[in-house]
């Protein structure tokens, strides 16, 4: 895009993408995968073209989903903030350290393999097929003995590795990290809570990187920021925030009831439909 160029989007499309973003960001069904496939279906992306993603819209959607997790975990987050000024809050300080450790693998992977990760969204059949991986992952907890501990150093690192793989669109970030936490011995609810807290630096990092790319397109920070706050974009962000909050409640309930694998059937269905549809469309 030339500097100063803008992309128009119909408000109904923005709301649909926002709803998909809010649901899939926290449900274990891959937000990036669903966003990519939805954009192809709505014509926002085009098969076989060099069309650039709408970075301004991606920026504002990051903000919307970030608001969701901040609202849901506001008490836990406030405790973490207070611990920075209170040496007696040892558990909270440890959690901050574990969150930092869990973030490292994704940061390293994003820096080392950026070109590879950036190329995958241009291949909708591959994105669809990766949803099969997510579906199989969600079945794993049924096959192993459930842990009853909290998230420690080992669990945080393993969950971080799971998050790194989830940079690939089609592999669920929440699904891979929750399953990784459970496999490392953490109680399901503890793994789920830590997974959502992990999403804060992950979403923030995605916002910063996308904003950087948007600045390169527009030529300045002010222009990049202004291009994100249009009517349709804001509508999409609000939809993402509201639906994202509901999705967090839904996932936490599913984890408590041991029904995480129910989402796998959905992933298998979407993966099959996507592979068939985009394989035929590309011909």
One Martini backbone bead per residue (centre of mass of N, CA, C, O) as a GRO file, in nm:
protein
  283
    1UNK     BB    1   0.097   0.034   0.021
    2UNK     BB    2   0.063   0.349   0.017
    3UNK     BB    3   0.102   0.625   0.163
    4UNK     BB    4  -0.218   0.688   0.314
    5UNK     BB    5  -0.367   0.450   0.262
    6UNK     BB    6  -0.696   0.300   0.242
    7UNK     BB    7  -0.937   0.069   0.381
    8UNK     BB    8  -1.238  -0.049   0.298
    9UNK     BB    9  -1.525  -0.155   0.506
   10UNK     BB   10  -1.783  -0.322   0.577
   11UNK     BB   11  -1.952  -0.341   0.869
   12UNK     BB   12  -2.052  -0.639   0.855
   13UNK     BB   13  -1.772  -0.760   0.809
   14UNK     BB   14  -1.639  -0.653   1.066
   15UNK     BB   15  -1.831  -0.797   1.266
   16UNK     BB   16  -1.781  -1.085   1.177
   17UNK     BB   17  -1.475  -1.085   1.229
   18UNK     BB   18  -1.502  -1.004   1.528
   19UNK     BB   19  -1.658  -1.254   1.618
   20UNK     BB   20  -1.449  -1.460   1.528
   21UNK     BB   21  -1.220  -1.348   1.698
   22UNK     BB   22  -1.352  -1.370   1.980
   23UNK     BB   23  -1.402  -1.674   1.972
   24UNK     BB   24  -1.114  -1.790   1.858
   25UNK     BB   25  -0.911  -1.672   2.064
   26UNK     BB   26  -1.035  -1.866   2.314
   27UNK     BB   27  -1.113  -2.079   2.163
   28UNK     BB   28  -0.992  -2.409   2.062
   29UNK     BB   29  -0.980  -2.301   1.708
   30UNK     BB   30  -0.826  -2.072   1.592
   31UNK     BB   31  -0.803  -1.748   1.506
   32UNK     BB   32  -0.614  -1.721   1.262
   33UNK     BB   33  -0.753  -1.933   1.090
   34UNK     BB   34  -1.040  -1.803   1.086
   35UNK     BB   35  -0.962  -1.529   0.973
   36UNK     BB   36  -0.844  -1.619   0.708
   37UNK     BB   37  -1.094  -1.780   0.602
   38UNK     BB   38  -1.298  -1.546   0.628
   39UNK     BB   39  -1.154  -1.351   0.432
   40UNK     BB   40  -1.190  -1.530   0.186
   41UNK     BB   41  -1.505  -1.556   0.194
   42UNK     BB   42  -1.541  -1.223   0.192
   43UNK     BB   43  -1.295  -1.099   0.001
   44UNK     BB   44  -1.046  -0.975   0.158
   45UNK     BB   45  -0.922  -1.215   0.035
   46UNK     BB   46  -0.720  -1.362  -0.235
   47UNK     BB   47  -0.673  -1.602  -0.446
   48UNK     BB   48  -0.352  -1.584  -0.582
   49UNK     BB   49  -0.263  -1.325  -0.434
   50UNK     BB   50  -0.081  -1.020  -0.306
   51UNK     BB   51  -0.257  -0.950  -0.082
   52UNK     BB   52  -0.282  -0.746   0.181
   53UNK     BB   53  -0.335  -0.718   0.489
   54UNK     BB   54  -0.542  -0.559   0.724
   55UNK     BB   55  -0.368  -0.402   0.962
   56UNK     BB   56  -0.563  -0.206   1.097
   57UNK     BB   57  -0.769  -0.425   1.178
   58UNK     BB   58  -0.576  -0.604   1.342
   59UNK     BB   59  -0.512  -0.400   1.561
   60UNK     BB   60  -0.808  -0.356   1.672
   61UNK     BB   61  -0.859  -0.657   1.739
   62UNK     BB   62  -0.644  -0.682   1.956
   63UNK     BB   63  -0.779  -0.482   2.147
   64UNK     BB   64  -1.047  -0.628   2.186
   65UNK     BB   65  -0.928  -0.899   2.310
   66UNK     BB   66  -0.773  -0.765   2.539
   67UNK     BB   67  -1.018  -0.660   2.694
   68UNK     BB   68  -1.138  -0.931   2.770
   69UNK     BB   69  -0.902  -1.044   2.951
   70UNK     BB   70  -0.885  -0.800   3.144
   71UNK     BB   71  -1.171  -0.829   3.262
   72UNK     BB   72  -1.169  -1.125   3.363
   73UNK     BB   73  -0.857  -1.080   3.508
   74UNK     BB   74  -0.847  -0.824   3.699
   75UNK     BB   75  -0.773  -0.944   3.980
   76UNK     BB   76  -0.514  -1.095   3.905
   77UNK     BB   77  -0.370  -0.850   3.777
   78UNK     BB   78  -0.372  -0.671   4.030
   79UNK     BB   79  -0.196  -0.862   4.198
   80UNK     BB   80   0.052  -0.845   4.013
   81UNK     BB   81   0.097  -0.545   4.047
   82UNK     BB   82   0.125  -0.538   4.362
   83UNK     BB   83   0.378  -0.733   4.374
   84UNK     BB   84   0.587  -0.514   4.279
   85UNK     BB   85   0.541  -0.370   4.591
   86UNK     BB   86   0.536  -0.675   4.728
   87UNK     BB   87   0.745  -0.914   4.874
   88UNK     BB   88   0.515  -1.112   4.997
   89UNK     BB   89   0.416  -1.179   4.693
   90UNK     BB   90   0.543  -1.456   4.576
   91UNK     BB   91   0.344  -1.600   4.384
   92UNK     BB   92   0.301  -1.358   4.193
   93UNK     BB   93   0.599  -1.323   4.113
   94UNK     BB   94   0.627  -1.602   3.987
   95UNK     BB   95   0.412  -1.565   3.769
   96UNK     BB   96   0.560  -1.347   3.614
   97UNK     BB   97   0.805  -1.522   3.548
   98UNK     BB   98   0.646  -1.745   3.398
   99UNK     BB   99   0.530  -1.559   3.177
  100UNK     BB  100   0.802  -1.479   3.059
  101UNK     BB  101   0.894  -1.765   2.991
  102UNK     BB  102   0.641  -1.839   2.805
  103UNK     BB  103   0.709  -1.609   2.585
  104UNK     BB  104   0.987  -1.675   2.452
  105UNK     BB  105   0.938  -1.893   2.229
  106UNK     BB  106   0.760  -1.709   2.045
  107UNK     BB  107   0.966  -1.486   2.000
  108UNK     BB  108   1.185  -1.659   1.871
  109UNK     BB  109   1.013  -1.781   1.643
  110UNK     BB  110   0.923  -1.509   1.511
  111UNK     BB  111   1.216  -1.414   1.441
  112UNK     BB  112   1.328  -1.676   1.284
  113UNK     BB  113   1.020  -1.746   1.123
  114UNK     BB  114   0.859  -1.512   0.979
  115UNK     BB  115   0.836  -1.591   0.675
  116UNK     BB  116   0.692  -1.857   0.723
  117UNK     BB  117   0.443  -1.747   0.881
  118UNK     BB  118   0.359  -1.536   0.654
  119UNK     BB  119   0.295  -1.760   0.425
  120UNK     BB  120   0.053  -1.938   0.526
  121UNK     BB  121  -0.207  -1.751   0.477
  122UNK     BB  122  -0.171  -1.805   0.150
  123UNK     BB  123  -0.275  -2.117   0.245
  124UNK     BB  124  -0.582  -2.238   0.302
  125UNK     BB  125  -0.534  -2.545   0.300
  126UNK     BB  126  -0.325  -2.548   0.527
  127UNK     BB  127  -0.494  -2.409   0.742
  128UNK     BB  128  -0.715  -2.624   0.745
  129UNK     BB  129  -0.529  -2.870   0.814
  130UNK     BB  130  -0.433  -2.757   1.097
  131UNK     BB  131  -0.707  -2.818   1.241
  132UNK     BB  132  -0.647  -3.115   1.286
  133UNK     BB  133  -0.432  -3.074   1.500
  134UNK     BB  134  -0.617  -2.943   1.706
  135UNK     BB  135  -0.817  -3.177   1.732
  136UNK     BB  136  -0.607  -3.384   1.843
  137UNK     BB  137  -0.512  -3.224   2.088
  138UNK     BB  138  -0.799  -3.224   2.241
  139UNK     BB  139  -0.774  -3.546   2.299
  140UNK     BB  140  -0.529  -3.598   2.488
  141UNK     BB  141  -0.646  -3.570   2.786
  142UNK     BB  142  -0.803  -3.851   2.760
  143UNK     BB  143  -0.512  -4.027   2.745
  144UNK     BB  144  -0.429  -3.897   3.021
  145UNK     BB  145  -0.317  -3.817   3.317
  146UNK     BB  146  -0.423  -3.607   3.553
  147UNK     BB  147  -0.335  -3.327   3.701
  148UNK     BB  148  -0.290  -3.127   4.036
  149UNK     BB  149  -0.124  -2.884   3.978
  150UNK     BB  150   0.056  -2.622   3.910
  151UNK     BB  151   0.230  -2.360   3.767
  152UNK     BB  152   0.554  -2.386   3.663
  153UNK     BB  153   0.844  -2.379   3.507
  154UNK     BB  154   0.795  -2.624   3.325
  155UNK     BB  155   0.506  -2.557   3.232
  156UNK     BB  156   0.566  -2.279   3.110
  157UNK     BB  157   0.762  -2.377   2.891
  158UNK     BB  158   0.572  -2.579   2.749
  159UNK     BB  159   0.351  -2.369   2.689
  160UNK     BB  160   0.537  -2.188   2.519
  161UNK     BB  161   0.585  -2.393   2.294
  162UNK     BB  162   0.290  -2.419   2.216
  163UNK     BB  163   0.262  -2.117   2.134
  164UNK     BB  164   0.468  -2.120   1.903
  165UNK     BB  165   0.307  -2.316   1.717
  166UNK     BB  166   0.045  -2.115   1.718
  167UNK     BB  167   0.135  -1.920   1.490
  168UNK     BB  168  -0.002  -2.109   1.325
  169UNK     BB  169  -0.259  -2.116   1.126
  170UNK     BB  170  -0.481  -2.361   1.300
  171UNK     BB  171  -0.337  -2.338   1.572
  172UNK     BB  172  -0.420  -2.334   1.891
  173UNK     BB  173  -0.335  -2.151   2.159
  174UNK     BB  174  -0.520  -2.247   2.388
  175UNK     BB  175  -0.510  -2.549   2.328
  176UNK     BB  176  -0.197  -2.599   2.337
  177UNK     BB  177  -0.149  -2.478   2.627
  178UNK     BB  178  -0.346  -2.643   2.795
  179UNK     BB  179  -0.241  -2.921   2.716
  180UNK     BB  180   0.052  -2.874   2.801
  181UNK     BB  181  -0.012  -2.823   3.099
  182UNK     BB  182  -0.147  -3.100   3.156
  183UNK     BB  183   0.102  -3.276   3.065
  184UNK     BB  184   0.290  -3.127   3.298
  185UNK     BB  185   0.069  -3.144   3.568
  186UNK     BB  186  -0.156  -2.951   3.548
  187UNK     BB  187  -0.434  -2.825   3.622
  188UNK     BB  188  -0.677  -2.740   3.415
  189UNK     BB  189  -0.755  -2.462   3.540
  190UNK     BB  190  -0.463  -2.356   3.568
  191UNK     BB  191  -0.390  -2.379   3.268
  192UNK     BB  192  -0.613  -2.191   3.161
  193UNK     BB  193  -0.543  -1.935   3.315
  194UNK     BB  194  -0.249  -1.915   3.213
  195UNK     BB  195  -0.317  -1.904   2.914
  196UNK     BB  196  -0.471  -1.631   2.927
  197UNK     BB  197  -0.236  -1.469   3.044
  198UNK     BB  198  -0.049  -1.528   2.799
  199UNK     BB  199  -0.222  -1.358   2.593
  200UNK     BB  200  -0.131  -1.074   2.664
  201UNK     BB  201   0.160  -1.069   2.545
  202UNK     BB  202   0.074  -1.187   2.272
  203UNK     BB  203  -0.126  -0.966   2.183
  204UNK     BB  204   0.063  -0.728   2.229
  205UNK     BB  205   0.281  -0.824   2.031
  206UNK     BB  206   0.095  -0.827   1.784
  207UNK     BB  207   0.029  -0.529   1.795
  208UNK     BB  208   0.316  -0.415   1.763
  209UNK     BB  209   0.392  -0.555   1.494
  210UNK     BB  210   0.149  -0.451   1.330
  211UNK     BB  211   0.205  -0.151   1.379
  212UNK     BB  212   0.478  -0.146   1.242
  213UNK     BB  213   0.374  -0.228   0.961
  214UNK     BB  214   0.171   0.008   0.937
  215UNK     BB  215   0.384   0.235   0.949
  216UNK     BB  216   0.522   0.149   0.680
  217UNK     BB  217   0.268   0.213   0.507
  218UNK     BB  218   0.202   0.524   0.617
  219UNK     BB  219   0.481   0.670   0.772
  220UNK     BB  220   0.325   0.684   1.063
  221UNK     BB  221   0.188   0.667   1.371
  222UNK     BB  222  -0.062   0.851   1.340
  223UNK     BB  223  -0.168   0.724   1.076
  224UNK     BB  224  -0.190   0.436   1.179
  225UNK     BB  225  -0.388   0.495   1.411
  226UNK     BB  226  -0.613   0.639   1.248
  227UNK     BB  227  -0.671   0.387   1.053
  228UNK     BB  228  -0.801   0.209   1.297
  229UNK     BB  229  -1.041   0.444   1.368
  230UNK     BB  230  -1.298   0.335   1.230
  231UNK     BB  231  -1.613   0.243   1.222
  232UNK     BB  232  -1.586  -0.060   1.138
  233UNK     BB  233  -1.345  -0.128   1.321
  234UNK     BB  234  -1.485  -0.066   1.591
  235UNK     BB  235  -1.711  -0.271   1.556
  236UNK     BB  236  -1.523  -0.516   1.551
  237UNK     BB  237  -1.390  -0.470   1.831
  238UNK     BB  238  -1.648  -0.484   2.002
  239UNK     BB  239  -1.728  -0.766   1.915
  240UNK     BB  240  -1.466  -0.904   2.015
  241UNK     BB  241  -1.493  -0.827   2.316
  242UNK     BB  242  -1.770  -0.953   2.384
  243UNK     BB  243  -1.724  -1.242   2.268
  244UNK     BB  244  -1.459  -1.300   2.419
  245UNK     BB  245  -1.578  -1.304   2.704
  246UNK     BB  246  -1.773  -1.540   2.652
  247UNK     BB  247  -1.551  -1.746   2.567
  248UNK     BB  248  -1.406  -1.767   2.836
  249UNK     BB  249  -1.641  -1.883   2.996
  250UNK     BB  250  -1.674  -2.136   2.816
  251UNK     BB  251  -1.392  -2.261   2.855
  252UNK     BB  252  -1.386  -2.280   3.163
  253UNK     BB  253  -1.631  -2.471   3.172
  254UNK     BB  254  -1.513  -2.701   2.995
  255UNK     BB  255  -1.269  -2.761   3.176
  256UNK     BB  256  -1.421  -2.832   3.441
  257UNK     BB  257  -1.594  -3.068   3.273
  258UNK     BB  258  -1.408  -3.217   3.059
  259UNK     BB  259  -1.487  -3.077   2.737
  260UNK     BB  260  -1.259  -2.996   2.528
  261UNK     BB  261  -1.299  -3.214   2.293
  262UNK     BB  262  -1.557  -3.094   2.159
  263UNK     BB  263  -1.396  -2.896   1.966
  264UNK     BB  264  -1.279  -3.108   1.767
  265UNK     BB  265  -1.525  -3.156   1.584
  266UNK     BB  266  -1.523  -2.877   1.465
  267UNK     BB  267  -1.235  -2.881   1.347
  268UNK     BB  268  -1.283  -3.118   1.155
  269UNK     BB  269  -1.510  -2.986   0.990
  270UNK     BB  270  -1.359  -2.731   0.895
  271UNK     BB  271  -1.118  -2.870   0.768
  272UNK     BB  272  -1.273  -3.030   0.554
  273UNK     BB  273  -1.419  -2.793   0.421
  274UNK     BB  274  -1.164  -2.627   0.352
  275UNK     BB  275  -1.009  -2.827   0.179
  276UNK     BB  276  -1.230  -2.869  -0.033
  277UNK     BB  277  -1.296  -2.577  -0.116
  278UNK     BB  278  -0.998  -2.467  -0.180
  279UNK     BB  279  -0.924  -2.689  -0.381
  280UNK     BB  280  -1.154  -2.624  -0.587
  281UNK     BB  281  -1.111  -2.312  -0.620
  282UNK     BB  282  -0.807  -2.330  -0.729
  283UNK     BB  283  -0.895  -2.478  -1.013
   0.00000   0.00000   0.00000
